[in-house]
Amino acid sequence: MTQFNFGGVVEDVITSDEFSLQKARDVLQNETVAVLGYGVQGPGQALNLRDNGIRVIVGQREGGQTWQRALADGFVPGETLFPLEEAATKATIIQYLLSDAGQVTTWPSVKACLDEGNALYFSHGFGIVFKDQTHIIPPQNVDVILVAPKGSGRNVRLNFLDGSGINSSYAVFQDFTGNAKERTLALGIAVGSGYLFPTTFENEVHSDLTGERGVLMGCLAGVMEAQYNLLRKHGHSPSEAFNETVEELTQSLIRLVAENGMDWMFGNCSTTAQRGALDWAPKFRDAVAPVFDTLYEKVVSGEETRRVLEANSAPDYREKLNKELDALKNSEMWRTGATVRSLRPENRKKI
Ligand SMILES: NC(=O)c1ccc[n+]([C@@H]2O[C@H](COP(=O)([O-])OP(=O)(O)OC[C@H]3O[C@@H](n4cnc5c(N)ncnc54)[C@H](OP(=O)(O)O)[C@@H]3O)[C@@H](O)[C@H]2O)c1
């Protein structure tokens, strides 16, 4: 554990300098890790664990496309690929990576597979923190731990392959064996985390739900649409509105912000852009602050998770979701986006 100064606040973080991959292998040498669910996080974490030399099996309900994907990734039925309960029974560490709604549905049968001393691993605090809604209450005789990558499962894999990693938070909710923290850190390193920072199950779920509803996706989509609509209302072409709203952000500015920070960005744009952005940033901050207050309240009160569980467990969930996504895809703004992307030189060459 090393202390780092984050903007004046000292925090403990763990990298592979403090907890090497070899140490992770040693800690996990007698463990069998079952990754239950092969959706988005499942493949990323399972493949990274496998490539890092950890004994890993996959638990997935049979028959569907997801089972086929696990097969295509080299998991072998009866050897390293099993139905959910069979995998859970064979494992000492159970990584519960079904969708959060799927975890609620399957919990009674997964709970029945847990043996004393097993570790039940989550990548989200949802199931445990909102137990009044999920009814996920683990038995006392297992470790309950969390490693939550702060990125899509797809990047968990891609960043592992390019050597960069995705940062993850980690937490121990229940330490039955006395080794829960070692197990957690070993898994965090072995799934390919860039660095690991401590949290609690509660803080993880509150910040994660806020982030994805806020700046990462919900707020971002909302403000992009507002600006695009404004420009279109005032007679700007779709191409101009899209380039000024999305393309310049994703293809240029955000990459520079990722590399150097916003202060650098403000210091390295035109003085015209700089003056305006510095003046308008506080106005946007103050305008959205009340929306963020409401969002956080709804996250903490459980209203957001209740909505997720209701929507995602409805029998026509897929159909309804597809309708919403189609509406977005077919909106003028995102149809324009598709054309703009097709015109990028690297895509034009492929045509
Ligand atoms: N998505 C991310 O990148 C991300 C990032 C950080 C943390 N997390 C957390 O990681 C966990 C997994 O998330 P995810 O996005 O990877 O999940 P996901 O893709 O939505 O999960 C799909 C998996 O769950 C299975 N499943 C769903 N309902 C089921 C049911 N009733 N019975 C049996 N299997 C069922 C699916 O099987 P079928 O295909 O057969 O339906 C598939 O294997 C969640 O706790 C999530 O909050 C996710």
The ligand as an SDF file (V2000), in Angstrom:
LIG
                    3D

 48 52  0  0  0  0  0  0  0  0999 V2000
  -20.9510   -3.4810  -17.7610 N   0  0  0  0  0  0  0  0  0  0  0  0
  -19.8030   -3.1100  -17.2070 C   0  0  0  0  0  0  0  0  0  0  0  0
  -18.8250   -2.8390  -17.9010 O   0  0  0  0  0  0  0  0  0  0  0  0
  -19.6620   -3.0210  -15.7030 C   0  0  0  0  0  0  0  0  0  0  0  0
  -18.6760   -2.1880  -15.1540 C   0  0  0  0  0  0  0  0  0  0  0  0
  -18.4230   -2.2610  -13.7870 C   0  0  0  0  0  0  0  0  0  0  0  0
  -19.1960   -3.1080  -12.9940 C   0  0  0  0  0  0  0  0  0  0  0  0
  -20.1960   -3.8610  -13.5520 N   0  0  0  0  0  0  0  0  0  0  0  0
  -20.9610   -4.7790  -12.6990 C   0  0  0  0  0  0  0  0  0  0  0  0
  -20.5840   -6.1150  -13.0580 O   0  0  0  0  0  0  0  0  0  0  0  0
  -21.7120   -6.9900  -12.9270 C   0  0  0  0  0  0  0  0  0  0  0  0
  -21.9850   -7.6270  -14.2790 C   0  0  0  0  0  0  0  0  0  0  0  0
  -22.3940   -6.5920  -15.1640 O   0  0  0  0  0  0  0  0  0  0  0  0
  -22.4470   -6.8090  -16.7380 P   0  0  0  0  0  0  0  0  0  0  0  0
  -22.7610   -5.4790  -17.3420 O   0  0  0  0  0  0  0  0  0  0  0  0
  -21.2450   -7.5620  -17.1800 O   0  0  0  0  0  0  0  0  0  0  0  0
  -23.7190   -7.7250  -16.8290 O   0  0  0  0  0  0  0  0  0  0  0  0
  -24.5670   -8.0500  -18.1070 P   0  0  0  0  0  0  0  0  0  0  0  0
  -23.7380   -8.0110  -19.3200 O   0  0  0  0  0  0  0  0  0  0  0  0
  -25.8300   -7.2920  -18.0990 O   0  0  0  0  0  0  0  0  0  0  0  0
  -24.8900   -9.5810  -17.6860 O   0  0  0  0  0  0  0  0  0  0  0  0
  -25.3290  -10.4410  -18.5560 C   0  0  0  0  0  0  0  0  0  0  0  0
  -25.0590  -11.8300  -17.9690 C   0  0  0  0  0  0  0  0  0  0  0  0
  -26.0340  -12.1210  -16.9630 O   0  0  0  0  0  0  0  0  0  0  0  0
  -26.7330  -13.3080  -17.3680 C   0  0  0  0  0  0  0  0  0  0  0  0
  -28.0990  -13.2460  -16.8580 N   0  0  0  0  0  0  0  0  0  0  0  0
  -28.9100  -12.1610  -16.7930 C   0  0  0  0  0  0  0  0  0  0  0  0
  -30.0880  -12.5000  -16.2230 N   0  0  0  0  0  0  0  0  0  0  0  0
  -29.9940  -13.8080  -15.9210 C   0  0  0  0  0  0  0  0  0  0  0  0
  -30.8720  -14.7310  -15.2970 C   0  0  0  0  0  0  0  0  0  0  0  0
  -32.0960  -14.3830  -14.8780 N   0  0  0  0  0  0  0  0  0  0  0  0
  -30.4550  -16.0160  -15.1300 N   0  0  0  0  0  0  0  0  0  0  0  0
  -29.2300  -16.3970  -15.5470 C   0  0  0  0  0  0  0  0  0  0  0  0
  -28.3460  -15.5580  -16.1400 N   0  0  0  0  0  0  0  0  0  0  0  0
  -28.7320  -14.2850  -16.3210 C   0  0  0  0  0  0  0  0  0  0  0  0
  -26.6430  -13.2740  -18.8900 C   0  0  0  0  0  0  0  0  0  0  0  0
  -26.9080  -14.5000  -19.4520 O   0  0  0  0  0  0  0  0  0  0  0  0
  -27.7040  -14.5590  -20.8760 P   0  0  0  0  0  0  0  0  0  0  0  0
  -26.7960  -13.8870  -21.8690 O   0  0  0  0  0  0  0  0  0  0  0  0
  -27.9300  -15.9790  -21.1020 O   0  0  0  0  0  0  0  0  0  0  0  0
  -28.9580  -13.7380  -20.6810 O   0  0  0  0  0  0  0  0  0  0  0  0
  -25.1780  -12.8420  -19.0620 C   0  0  0  0  0  0  0  0  0  0  0  0
  -24.2980  -13.8930  -18.7670 O   0  0  0  0  0  0  0  0  0  0  0  0
  -22.8660   -6.1130  -12.4220 C   0  0  0  0  0  0  0  0  0  0  0  0
  -22.8830   -6.1730  -11.0290 O   0  0  0  0  0  0  0  0  0  0  0  0
  -22.4730   -4.7230  -12.8970 C   0  0  0  0  0  0  0  0  0  0  0  0
  -23.0690   -3.7020  -12.1410 O   0  0  0  0  0  0  0  0  0  0  0  0
  -20.4350   -3.8350  -14.8920 C   0  0  0  0  0  0  0  0  0  0  0  0
  1  2  1  0
  2  3  2  0
  2  4  1  0
  4  5  1  0
  4 48  2  0
  5  6  2  0
  6  7  1  0
  7  8  2  0
  8  9  1  0
  8 48  1  0
  9 10  1  0
  9 46  1  0
 10 11  1  0
 11 12  1  0
 11 44  1  0
 12 13  1  0
 13 14  1  0
 14 15  2  0
 14 16  1  0
 14 17  1  0
 17 18  1  0
 18 19  2  0
 18 20  1  0
 18 21  1  0
 21 22  1  0
 22 23  1  0
 23 24  1  0
 23 42  1  0
 24 25  1  0
 25 26  1  0
 25 36  1  0
 26 27  1  0
 26 35  1  0
 27 28  2  0
 28 29  1  0
 29 30  1  0
 29 35  2  0
 30 31  1  0
 30 32  2  0
 32 33  1  0
 33 34  2  0
 34 35  1  0
 36 37  1  0
 36 42  1  0
 37 38  1  0
 38 39  2  0
 38 40  1  0
 38 41  1  0
 42 43  1  0
 44 45  1  0
 44 46  1  0
 46 47  1  0
M  CHG  2   8   1  16  -1
M  END
$$$$
